[in-house]
Each structure stands twice: as C-alpha cells, then as structure tokens.
C-alpha cells in the first residue's frame, strides 16, 4: 500500500522569497552607503593635492611675472646703454641699475627656484662668471 502525502510549501517559499528580497535590499543599501563613504573619503584625501596644485599654479604665475619684470628692466637698460654710449655718467647709472636688477633677480631666483642644494654649484659658477664680466 502506497501513501501519498501532500505538503503545503507555500509558507516556506514565501519565507525564502522574503529572505532573498531582504538580502538584496540590505546589500543594495550597504553598497550605496559604502559608495558615499568612499566618495567622501576620496574628496577628503584629494583636497590637499588640489590646494597644492592651485598654489603651484599661482607660484608659477607670480614667478613668471617677477622674472619678466626684472628682465624687461635689464633689457631696456641694456638698449638705452647701447644707444647712449658717449655719456659716461648715464652709462655708469645704467650699468649700476642693471647690476642691481640682476642682483634682485638672482637673489629671488636662488631663494625661490633653487631652495635645495642641488643647484649651488651651478649658481656659484654663474655668479663667478657674472662678477668676472667687465664693468
């Protein structure tokens, strides 16, 4: 004799479906929360780099302006000196002005552009070469 038994599995199927649905919802919510935390941490970590980048851009802009100004003064003095060779007093003033502007430019360049000791040898050679130029 064979006995067939029917069992109602709808309750178990509903429980499994609810468990699956809850797992998916919790997983999606966790993913979104961790994504937001990651984005916030990435912004926090990159902010100093962005600030440094902007400061470097501003420094290069300022350096370019300062260098161009001093070089323009030196160039204009050199051109005036070339045009007025006969006047010794003017020549002396222009030469002194050029040397002063060169010293300002050189000091600024040495302090701002070469803060490390790697350029010291080149800098000393350049200074020695300039000082040996005829006055």
C-alpha positions in Angstrom: 0.0 0.0 0.0 1.3 3.3 -1.0 0.5 6.5 0.8 0.7 9.9 -1.0 1.1 12.9 1.2 0.6 16.5 0.1 2.5 19.1 2.0 1.8 22.9 1.8 5.2 24.5 1.0 3.8 28.0 0.3 4.9 29.3 3.7 8.5 28.1 3.2 8.6 29.5 -0.4 7.3 32.9 0.9 9.9 32.9 3.7 12.7 32.2 1.1 11.4 34.9 -1.2 11.2 37.4 1.7 14.7 36.4 2.8 16.0 36.9 -0.8 14.3 40.3 -1.1 15.6 41.5 2.3 19.2 40.4 1.4 19.0 42.2 -1.9 17.7 45.4 -0.2 20.3 45.3 2.6 23.1 44.6 0.0 22.0 47.5 -2.2 21.7 49.9 0.8 25.1 48.8 2.1 26.6 49.3 -1.4 25.2 52.8 -1.6 26.3 53.7 1.9 29.9 52.4 1.3 29.9 54.2 -2.0 29.0 57.5 -0.4 31.6 57.0 2.4 34.2 56.2 -0.3 33.4 59.3 -2.3 33.7 61.5 0.9 37.0 59.9 1.9 38.3 60.3 -1.7 37.4 64.0 -1.7 39.0 64.4 1.8 42.2 62.7 0.6 42.4 64.7 -2.7 41.7 68.1 -1.2 45.3 68.8 -0.2 46.5 67.8 -3.6 44.1 70.2 -5.2 45.2 73.0 -2.9 48.9 72.3 -3.6 48.2 72.2 -7.3 46.5 75.7 -7.1 49.3 77.0 -5.0 51.9 75.7 -7.5 50.0 77.3 -10.4 49.8 80.6 -8.6 53.5 80.4 -7.7 54.5 79.8 -11.4 52.3 82.7 -12.4 53.9 85.0 -9.9 57.4 83.8 -10.7 56.8 84.4 -14.4 55.6 87.9 -13.7 58.5 88.7 -11.4 61.1 87.3 -13.8 59.6 89.1 -16.8 59.6 92.5 -14.9 63.2 92.3 -13.9 64.3 91.0 -17.3 62.4 93.8 -19.1 64.1 96.4 -16.9 67.5 94.9 -17.6 66.8 94.7 -21.4 65.6 98.3 -21.5 68.7 99.5 -19.7 70.9 97.5 -22.0 69.2 99.0 -25.0 69.5 102.5 -23.6 73.1 101.9 -22.8 73.8 100.7 -26.3 72.2 103.8 -27.8 73.9 106.3 -25.4 77.5 105.1 -25.4 79.1 108.6 -25.3 77.7 109.7 -21.9 79.8 108.1 -19.2 77.5 109.2 -16.3 74.5 107.7 -18.0 76.5 104.5 -18.8 77.5 104.3 -15.1 73.9 104.7 -13.9 72.6 102.2 -16.4 75.3 99.7 -15.5 74.5 100.1 -11.8 70.8 99.8 -12.4 71.4 96.6 -14.5 73.6 95.1 -11.8 71.0 96.0 -9.1 68.2 94.4 -11.1 70.3 91.4 -11.8 71.1 91.0 -8.1 67.4 91.3 -7.2 66.5 88.8 -9.9 69.4 86.5 -8.9 68.5 86.5 -5.2 64.9 85.9 -5.9 65.6 83.1 -8.3 68.1 81.5 -5.9 65.7 81.7 -3.0 62.5 80.7 -4.8 63.6 78.4 -7.6 66.5 76.6 -6.1 65.7 76.0 -2.4 67.7 72.8 -2.4 71.5 72.5 -2.5 71.5 70.8 -5.9 71.8 74.0 -7.8 74.5 75.5 -5.6 77.4 74.6 -7.9 75.7 76.0 -11.0 74.7 79.1 -9.1 78.3 79.7 -7.8 79.6 79.3 -11.4 77.1 81.7 -12.8 77.8 84.3 -10.0 81.5 84.0 -10.6 81.1 84.4 -14.3 78.9 87.5 -13.9 81.4 89.0 -11.4 84.2 88.5 -13.9 82.4 90.4 -16.6 84.0 93.8 -17.5 82.3 96.7 -15.8 
